[in-house]
Amino acid sequence: MHDEKLVEKTLQEQLIFDGRVITVYHNKALLPNGETAMREIVAHPGGVCVAALTEDEELLFVRQFRCPYEEVITELPAGKLEKGEDPLKAGIRELSEETGATAKTIVSLGKLYPTPGYCGEIIHLYLATGLSFGAQHTDEDEFLDVLRIPLAKAVEMVMADELRDSKTQVAVLKVARMKEQGLL
């Protein structure tokens, strides 16, 4: 592909905020037509999301309060990458911390760009199977409930707008498609 005609070049980068989770920049960009534009960019270390499928074809979900929406959200186990952390190891860690589950097999379901218009976050999606269960060990500031929802019901919930989290929607639909294709 010849995408050069679409590429912008950053001319100037100004740090606005450097926080625990995100860093915000106000950048000046050179556009393909020679003009300039200002861009607000959120840098994020990335995250992981794990679709953990039981032998009974149930997915493990967590319900937790999410401050930006001021509501309790149902989503697949997920978490933020630590700086330089291997995404697969982070997925294994998050699944164990949030649900107490460990998996015999974890495979990649690809990457997701949740908000490419202003944020550089990349979420690594995984499918975990061959589950065994132990104790949850959530973070000190993490309060959540674990649910098991049949895969077919989870697909219905995505389509009925009952699961609004994008990483959860994508992973649920990818797992369902793999099941339809006989890959599971």
C-alpha positions in Angstrom: 0.0 0.0 0.0 1.1 3.5 -0.7 -0.1 5.4 2.4 2.5 8.2 2.2 -0.2 10.6 1.0 -2.1 10.1 4.3 0.8 10.3 6.8 1.1 13.3 9.2 4.4 14.3 10.7 4.7 15.6 14.3 6.5 18.9 14.2 6.2 19.8 17.9 5.2 17.9 21.0 4.2 19.6 24.3 3.7 17.6 27.5 0.5 18.6 29.2 0.0 16.0 31.9 2.1 13.0 33.1 0.0 10.8 35.4 0.1 7.3 36.8 -1.8 5.7 34.0 -1.8 8.2 31.1 0.4 11.0 29.6 -1.3 13.8 27.6 0.4 15.7 24.8 -0.6 18.7 22.7 1.2 18.2 19.3 1.5 20.3 16.2 1.3 18.1 13.0 2.2 18.7 9.4 -0.6 17.5 7.3 -0.2 15.8 3.9 -1.5 18.9 2.1 1.3 21.1 3.8 -1.0 22.7 6.3 -0.6 22.2 10.1 -3.1 21.1 12.7 -3.1 20.6 16.5 -3.5 17.1 17.9 -4.3 16.1 21.5 -2.8 12.7 22.2 -3.2 10.4 25.2 -0.3 8.0 25.7 -1.3 4.8 27.5 0.9 1.7 28.3 -1.8 -0.6 26.8 -3.7 -3.4 28.3 -4.9 -7.0 28.0 -8.3 -8.7 27.9 -8.9 -12.4 28.4 -11.9 -14.4 27.2 -11.7 -17.4 29.6 -13.9 -20.2 28.3 -14.9 -23.1 30.6 -15.5 -26.7 29.5 -19.2 -25.9 29.8 -18.8 -23.1 27.1 -19.2 -20.3 29.7 -17.1 -17.2 29.6 -15.8 -15.7 32.9 -16.9 -12.1 33.4 -16.2 -9.5 36.1 -18.6 -6.8 37.2 -17.0 -3.7 38.6 -17.7 0.0 39.0 -16.1 2.2 36.3 -15.6 5.8 37.3 -15.8 7.5 33.8 -19.4 6.1 33.3 -20.5 6.2 37.0 -21.9 2.7 36.7 -21.1 -1.0 37.2 -19.9 -2.6 34.0 -19.9 -6.3 33.0 -16.7 -7.1 31.1 -14.1 -9.8 30.5 -11.1 -9.9 32.9 -8.7 -7.2 31.8 -6.0 -4.9 33.0 -3.3 -2.4 32.3 0.2 -3.4 31.2 3.0 -2.3 33.4 5.8 -0.5 31.5 7.7 -3.0 29.4 5.5 -6.0 30.6 4.9 -8.9 28.2 1.2 -8.8 27.2 0.8 -12.6 27.5 2.2 -12.6 31.0 -0.1 -9.7 31.9 -3.1 -11.6 30.6 -2.2 -14.6 32.7 -1.7 -12.4 35.7 -5.0 -10.5 35.3 -7.0 -13.7 34.8 -5.6 -15.1 38.0 -6.0 -11.9 40.0 -9.5 -11.1 39.0 -11.1 -14.6 38.7 -8.7 -17.0 40.4 -8.4 -19.0 37.2 -5.4 -20.4 35.4 -5.4 -21.8 31.9 -3.6 -24.7 30.2 -3.8 -22.8 26.9 -3.8 -19.1 26.1 -3.8 -18.0 22.5 -3.9 -14.5 20.9 -7.1 -13.1 19.5 -5.3 -10.1 18.1 -5.0 -6.5 19.1 -7.6 -3.8 19.5 -7.2 0.0 19.1 -10.1 1.2 21.3 -9.9 5.0 20.6 -7.5 5.7 17.7 -8.7 9.3 17.2 -6.7 10.5 20.3 -5.3 7.6 22.3 -2.4 5.3 21.5 -3.7 2.5 23.8 -3.4 -1.1 22.3 -5.4 -3.9 24.0 -4.1 -7.4 23.5 -6.9 -9.9 23.3 -6.5 -13.6 24.5 -8.5 -16.8 24.6 -7.9 -18.9 27.7 -9.0 -22.6 27.8 -8.4 -25.6 30.0 -9.2 -23.6 33.1 -8.6 -24.6 36.8 -9.6 -22.4 39.7 -8.0 -21.1 42.8 -8.5 -18.0 44.9 -8.9 -14.5 43.6 -6.3 -12.0 44.6 -7.5 -8.6 43.4 -5.6 -5.3 43.8 -6.1 -3.3 47.0 -8.4 -0.8 45.2 -10.2 -3.4 43.0 -13.7 -4.6 44.0 -15.5 -7.0 41.6 -17.8 -9.9 41.3 -17.1 -12.9 39.0 -19.8 -14.3 36.7 -20.1 -17.2 34.3 -22.2 -16.5 31.2 -22.8 -19.1 28.5 -21.0 -18.1 25.2 -24.3 -18.0 23.3 -25.9 -15.8 25.9 -22.8 -13.4 25.9 -23.3 -13.0 22.1 -26.9 -12.2 22.7 -25.9 -9.6 25.3 -23.5 -8.0 22.9 -26.1 -7.7 20.2 -28.7 -6.4 22.8 -26.3 -3.6 23.9 -26.0 -5.2 27.4 -22.2 -5.5 27.1 -21.0 -2.1 26.1 -17.2 -2.5 26.7 -15.5 -2.6 23.3 -12.8 -5.1 24.3 -15.4 -7.4 25.7 -17.6 -7.2 22.6 -14.7 -7.9 20.2 -13.4 -10.8 22.2 -16.8 -12.4 22.7 -17.6 -12.2 19.0 -14.2 -13.5 18.0 -14.6 -16.5 20.3 -18.1 -17.2 19.1 -16.9 -17.0 15.5 -14.1 -19.5 16.3 -16.6 -21.8 17.8 -18.8 -21.5 14.7 -15.8 -22.4 12.5 -15.0 -25.4 14.5 -11.7 -24.0 15.8 -12.6 -24.6 19.4 
